[in-house]
């Protein structure tokens, strides 16, 4: 989708840490060739990226009555992942993170959808200030939950016996694939509810079979942004070093999850290797993916790198969960 955003962009960038809200105009051309202009509110968002990036992530807020009949129909607030910095590096990070969302869509439907954007940013105070850059929208939490027939909840924490076994295994094996450790599926930041870089969805009224849907993959080793750093408590020095953060009670579910990843290997690999990447970077990414598959398909490596490193040394009888499709 190609859009333009006109707002006090320089002021938004200068005061990004304050997350001030500004008036904006979003313009696009629909499928029929009609030009559409929408009023919106724009603000910076985020935490780690807000301090690490020259250009902040953005939130757009629309008037639901005004967007009726447009591509934004039904939307209220949308999060945009933007280029962190100017130049090819910043654009590469955006495209690779978008590819991660697409790859997880291939692993499971219980995932956030995303839509790629070509954005022209214009400043209301200067006719000369203009920037073109890639970005993408992330599906709103409520919309994702509605699409999947679930409720979105923010419990203070999630007990492991409440997890949906298969979907949790898909989730944590995927985090291992992309070498992401910047998440928690049991609790979030103080006062925010569960979880860190993930949201909980559940069948209405149920206290088990809960699914934790991940987002925010900019710290993943497969991208290897300049600002990505692993938590010191994890015992790894680089984000490119894979660390399995699955639970021991999931070990019996790993064979089926590995079979799924093997069956969908081609599509997952394609999604993780955007066509816009340079040939040398594509080769690096492919080797990184191939290393993952070599590990999970080698019984000895699987035992050493995943099974032996699972969290919670005691295996317990997990509460029987309904299949994701029920």
C-alpha positions as CSV (number, residue, x, y, z in Angstrom):
1,X,0.0,0.0,0.0
2,X,1.4,3.5,-0.9
3,X,0.4,6.3,1.4
4,X,1.6,9.8,2.2
5,X,1.6,11.3,5.7
6,X,1.7,15.1,6.2
7,X,2.2,16.2,9.7
8,X,4.7,18.3,11.8
9,X,7.2,15.5,11.2
10,X,10.4,17.3,12.3
11,X,8.7,18.3,15.6
12,X,7.5,14.7,16.1
13,X,11.0,13.4,15.6
14,X,12.6,16.1,17.9
15,X,10.2,15.4,20.7
16,X,9.7,11.7,20.1
17,X,10.4,10.7,23.7
18,X,7.4,12.8,24.8
19,X,5.0,10.9,22.5
20,X,3.0,14.0,21.8
21,X,0.0,13.8,19.5
22,X,-0.2,15.9,16.3
23,X,-2.8,16.4,13.6
24,X,-1.9,14.6,10.4
25,X,-3.3,14.0,6.9
26,X,-3.1,10.5,5.4
27,X,-3.5,10.3,1.6
28,X,-3.7,7.4,-0.8
29,X,-5.2,6.2,-4.1
30,X,-7.7,3.4,-3.9
31,X,-8.1,0.5,-6.3
32,X,-10.4,2.5,-8.5
33,X,-7.9,5.3,-8.9
34,X,-9.7,7.7,-6.5
35,X,-7.6,9.9,-4.3
36,X,-8.6,9.6,-0.6
37,X,-7.6,12.1,2.1
38,X,-8.1,11.2,5.7
39,X,-7.6,13.2,8.9
40,X,-5.7,11.4,11.6
41,X,-3.7,11.8,14.8
42,X,-0.1,10.8,14.8
43,X,2.3,10.1,17.7
44,X,5.6,8.4,18.4
45,X,5.3,5.1,20.2
46,X,7.5,2.3,21.5
47,X,10.2,1.9,24.1
48,X,13.6,0.5,23.1
49,X,13.3,1.7,19.5
50,X,12.2,5.1,20.7
51,X,15.6,5.7,22.3
52,X,17.7,3.8,19.7
53,X,16.3,5.0,16.5
54,X,16.6,8.4,14.6
55,X,13.1,7.9,13.2
56,X,10.5,6.7,15.8
57,X,7.8,4.0,15.4
58,X,4.4,5.6,14.8
59,X,0.8,5.3,15.9
60,X,-2.0,6.6,13.7
61,X,-5.5,7.2,15.0
62,X,-8.4,7.5,12.6
63,X,-12.0,8.7,12.9
64,X,-14.0,5.5,12.3
65,X,-16.8,7.4,10.6
66,X,-14.4,9.0,8.1
67,X,-12.7,5.8,7.1
68,X,-16.0,4.0,6.2
69,X,-15.7,2.7,2.6
70,X,-11.9,3.0,2.6
71,X,-9.1,0.4,3.1
72,X,-9.0,1.6,6.7
73,X,-12.7,0.8,7.4
74,X,-13.2,-0.5,10.9
75,X,-9.8,0.7,12.1
76,X,-9.3,3.1,15.0
77,X,-5.6,2.9,16.0
78,X,-2.8,1.3,13.9
79,X,0.8,0.8,14.8
80,X,3.4,1.4,12.2
81,X,6.9,-0.1,12.2
82,X,9.1,2.5,10.5
83,X,12.7,2.8,9.3
84,X,14.9,3.2,12.3
85,X,17.5,5.2,10.5
86,X,18.0,6.7,7.0
87,X,19.9,4.6,4.5
88,X,19.8,1.0,3.3
89,X,20.5,-0.5,6.7
90,X,17.3,1.0,8.2
91,X,15.3,-0.1,5.2
92,X,16.7,-3.6,5.4
93,X,15.7,-3.9,9.0
94,X,12.1,-3.0,8.2
95,X,11.8,-5.4,5.4
96,X,13.3,-8.3,7.3
97,X,11.0,-7.7,10.3
98,X,8.0,-7.6,8.0
99,X,9.3,-10.9,6.6
100,X,9.3,-12.4,10.1
101,X,5.6,-11.6,10.5
102,X,4.9,-13.2,7.2
103,X,6.9,-16.3,8.1
104,X,5.1,-16.7,11.3
105,X,1.8,-16.4,9.4
106,X,3.0,-19.5,7.5
107,X,3.8,-21.4,10.7
108,X,0.4,-20.7,12.2
109,X,-2.7,-18.6,11.7
110,X,-2.5,-17.7,15.3
111,X,-0.3,-14.7,14.5
112,X,-0.5,-11.0,13.8
113,X,-0.9,-10.0,10.2
114,X,1.0,-7.1,8.7
115,X,0.8,-5.0,5.6
116,X,3.8,-3.5,3.8
117,X,3.8,0.2,3.0
118,X,5.6,2.7,0.8
119,X,5.4,5.9,2.7
120,X,6.1,9.5,1.7
121,X,6.4,11.7,4.8
122,X,5.9,15.4,4.4
123,X,6.4,18.2,7.0
124,X,3.6,20.7,7.4
125,X,6.1,23.5,8.3
126,X,8.5,23.0,5.4
127,X,7.7,22.3,1.7
128,X,11.3,21.1,1.2
129,X,11.2,18.4,3.9
130,X,10.2,15.1,2.4
131,X,11.2,11.5,2.9
132,X,10.3,8.2,1.3
133,X,10.8,5.0,3.2
134,X,9.3,1.5,3.7
135,X,7.2,0.7,6.7
136,X,4.4,-1.7,7.7
137,X,1.2,-1.7,9.6
138,X,0.6,-4.3,12.4
139,X,-2.9,-5.7,12.8
140,X,-4.6,-4.3,15.9
141,X,-4.9,-6.7,18.9
142,X,-8.7,-6.6,18.9
143,X,-8.9,-7.3,15.2
144,X,-6.5,-10.2,15.5
145,X,-8.5,-11.7,18.4
146,X,-11.8,-11.2,16.6
147,X,-10.5,-12.8,13.4
148,X,-9.4,-15.9,15.4
149,X,-12.6,-16.1,17.4
150,X,-10.8,-15.4,20.7
151,X,-10.8,-12.8,23.4
152,X,-7.8,-10.6,24.1
153,X,-6.9,-10.4,27.7
154,X,-4.1,-8.8,29.9
155,X,-3.7,-11.0,32.9
156,X,-1.0,-10.1,35.4
157,X,0.8,-13.3,34.5
158,X,0.1,-16.6,32.8
159,X,0.7,-20.0,34.5
160,X,2.3,-22.6,32.4
161,X,-0.5,-25.0,32.8
162,X,-2.8,-22.5,31.0
163,X,-0.8,-22.6,27.8
164,X,-2.1,-24.2,24.6
165,X,0.6,-26.9,24.2
166,X,0.9,-27.0,20.4
167,X,0.7,-23.3,19.7
168,X,3.1,-22.5,22.5
169,X,5.6,-24.9,21.0
170,X,5.2,-23.4,17.5
171,X,5.8,-19.9,19.1
172,X,9.0,-20.8,21.0
173,X,10.5,-22.9,18.2
174,X,9.9,-20.0,15.9
175,X,11.6,-17.6,18.3
176,X,14.6,-20.0,18.2
177,X,14.6,-20.0,14.4
178,X,14.9,-16.2,14.2
179,X,17.1,-16.0,17.3
180,X,14.9,-13.7,19.3
181,X,15.1,-13.6,23.1
182,X,13.4,-10.2,23.7
183,X,10.1,-11.6,24.9
184,X,8.3,-13.2,27.9
185,X,5.3,-15.4,27.6
186,X,4.5,-15.5,31.3
187,X,4.6,-11.8,32.4
188,X,5.0,-8.3,31.1
189,X,6.5,-5.1,32.5
190,X,5.3,-3.9,35.9
191,X,1.7,-2.8,35.7
192,X,1.2,-3.7,32.1
193,X,0.0,-7.3,32.4
194,X,1.2,-10.3,30.4
195,X,3.2,-10.4,28.2
196,X,6.4,-8.8,27.0
197,X,6.2,-8.4,23.2
198,X,3.3,-10.7,23.0
199,X,-0.5,-10.7,23.7
200,X,-2.7,-13.4,25.3
201,X,-5.8,-14.6,23.5
202,X,-8.2,-17.2,24.8
203,X,-11.6,-18.8,24.0
204,X,-14.2,-16.8,25.8
205,X,-14.6,-17.9,29.4
206,X,-11.8,-20.5,29.4
207,X,-8.9,-20.6,31.8
208,X,-6.7,-22.9,29.8
209,X,-5.7,-23.3,26.1
210,X,-4.4,-19.8,26.2
211,X,-2.2,-18.6,23.3
212,X,0.5,-16.0,23.5
213,X,0.9,-14.2,20.1
214,X,4.3,-12.6,19.5
215,X,5.2,-9.3,18.0
216,X,8.2,-6.9,17.9
217,X,11.0,-8.8,16.4
218,X,13.6,-6.0,15.9
219,X,16.0,-7.6,18.4
220,X,16.1,-10.9,16.5
221,X,19.5,-12.2,15.5
222,X,18.4,-13.0,12.0
223,X,18.1,-9.2,11.5
224,X,21.0,-8.2,13.7
225,X,20.2,-4.5,14.0
226,X,23.0,-2.2,15.3
227,X,21.2,-1.6,18.6
228,X,20.2,-5.2,19.4
229,X,21.6,-6.5,22.6
230,X,20.7,-9.7,24.5
231,X,19.7,-9.6,28.2
232,X,22.9,-10.3,30.2
233,X,21.0,-12.8,32.4
234,X,20.5,-15.1,29.4
235,X,24.2,-15.9,29.2
236,X,24.7,-15.1,25.5
237,X,26.9,-12.2,24.2
238,X,25.3,-11.7,20.7
239,X,21.8,-11.7,19.5
240,X,22.9,-13.9,16.6
241,X,23.6,-16.7,19.1
242,X,20.5,-18.9,19.3
243,X,19.1,-19.8,22.7
244,X,16.1,-22.0,23.0
245,X,13.6,-20.7,25.6
246,X,11.0,-23.5,25.4
247,X,9.7,-25.4,28.5
248,X,10.6,-29.0,29.3
249,X,6.9,-30.0,29.3
250,X,6.9,-29.1,25.6
251,X,9.5,-31.6,24.7
252,X,7.0,-34.3,23.7
253,X,5.3,-31.7,21.3
254,X,8.6,-30.8,19.6
255,X,8.6,-33.7,17.0
256,X,5.2,-32.6,15.6
257,X,6.3,-28.9,15.6
258,X,9.5,-29.8,13.8
259,X,7.6,-31.7,11.2
260,X,5.4,-28.7,10.6
261,X,8.5,-26.4,10.2
262,X,10.0,-28.9,7.8
263,X,6.9,-29.2,5.7
264,X,6.7,-25.4,5.4
265,X,10.5,-24.8,5.1
266,X,10.4,-23.4,1.5
267,X,7.7,-20.8,2.2
268,X,9.2,-19.9,5.6
269,X,12.6,-19.4,4.0
270,X,11.1,-17.3,1.2
271,X,9.3,-15.0,3.6
272,X,12.5,-14.5,5.7
273,X,14.5,-13.5,2.6
274,X,12.8,-10.4,1.1
275,X,13.7,-9.8,-2.5
276,X,15.0,-6.3,-1.7
277,X,17.9,-7.7,0.2
278,X,21.3,-7.7,-1.4
279,X,22.5,-11.0,-2.8
280,X,25.2,-11.2,-0.1
281,X,22.7,-10.6,2.7
282,X,20.3,-13.2,1.2
283,X,23.1,-15.8,1.3
284,X,23.8,-14.9,5.0
285,X,20.2,-15.2,5.9
286,X,19.8,-18.5,4.0
287,X,22.9,-20.0,5.8
288,X,21.4,-18.8,9.1
289,X,18.1,-20.5,8.4
290,X,19.8,-23.7,7.1
291,X,21.7,-23.8,10.4
292,X,18.4,-23.9,12.3
293,X,17.1,-26.7,10.2
294,X,20.4,-28.7,10.5
295,X,20.0,-28.4,14.3
296,X,16.4,-29.5,14.7
297,X,16.8,-32.4,12.2
298,X,20.0,-33.8,13.9
299,X,18.9,-35.9,16.9
300,X,22.1,-35.2,18.8
301,X,22.0,-31.4,18.2
302,X,18.3,-31.3,18.9
303,X,19.0,-33.0,22.3
304,X,21.9,-30.7,23.1
305,X,20.6,-27.4,21.9
306,X,16.9,-27.6,22.6
307,X,15.8,-30.5,24.8
308,X,18.7,-30.3,27.3
309,X,18.3,-26.5,27.5
310,X,14.6,-26.4,28.1
311,X,13.3,-24.3,31.0
312,X,11.8,-25.8,34.1
313,X,13.6,-29.1,34.7
314,X,10.5,-30.8,36.1
315,X,8.0,-32.2,33.5
316,X,4.4,-32.1,34.7
317,X,1.1,-33.4,33.2
318,X,-0.1,-30.3,31.3
319,X,-3.9,-29.8,31.3
320,X,-5.4,-31.3,28.1
321,X,-6.0,-28.5,25.6
322,X,-8.5,-28.3,22.8
323,X,-6.9,-28.2,19.3
324,X,-6.5,-24.7,17.9
325,X,-9.2,-25.2,15.3
326,X,-11.9,-26.2,17.8
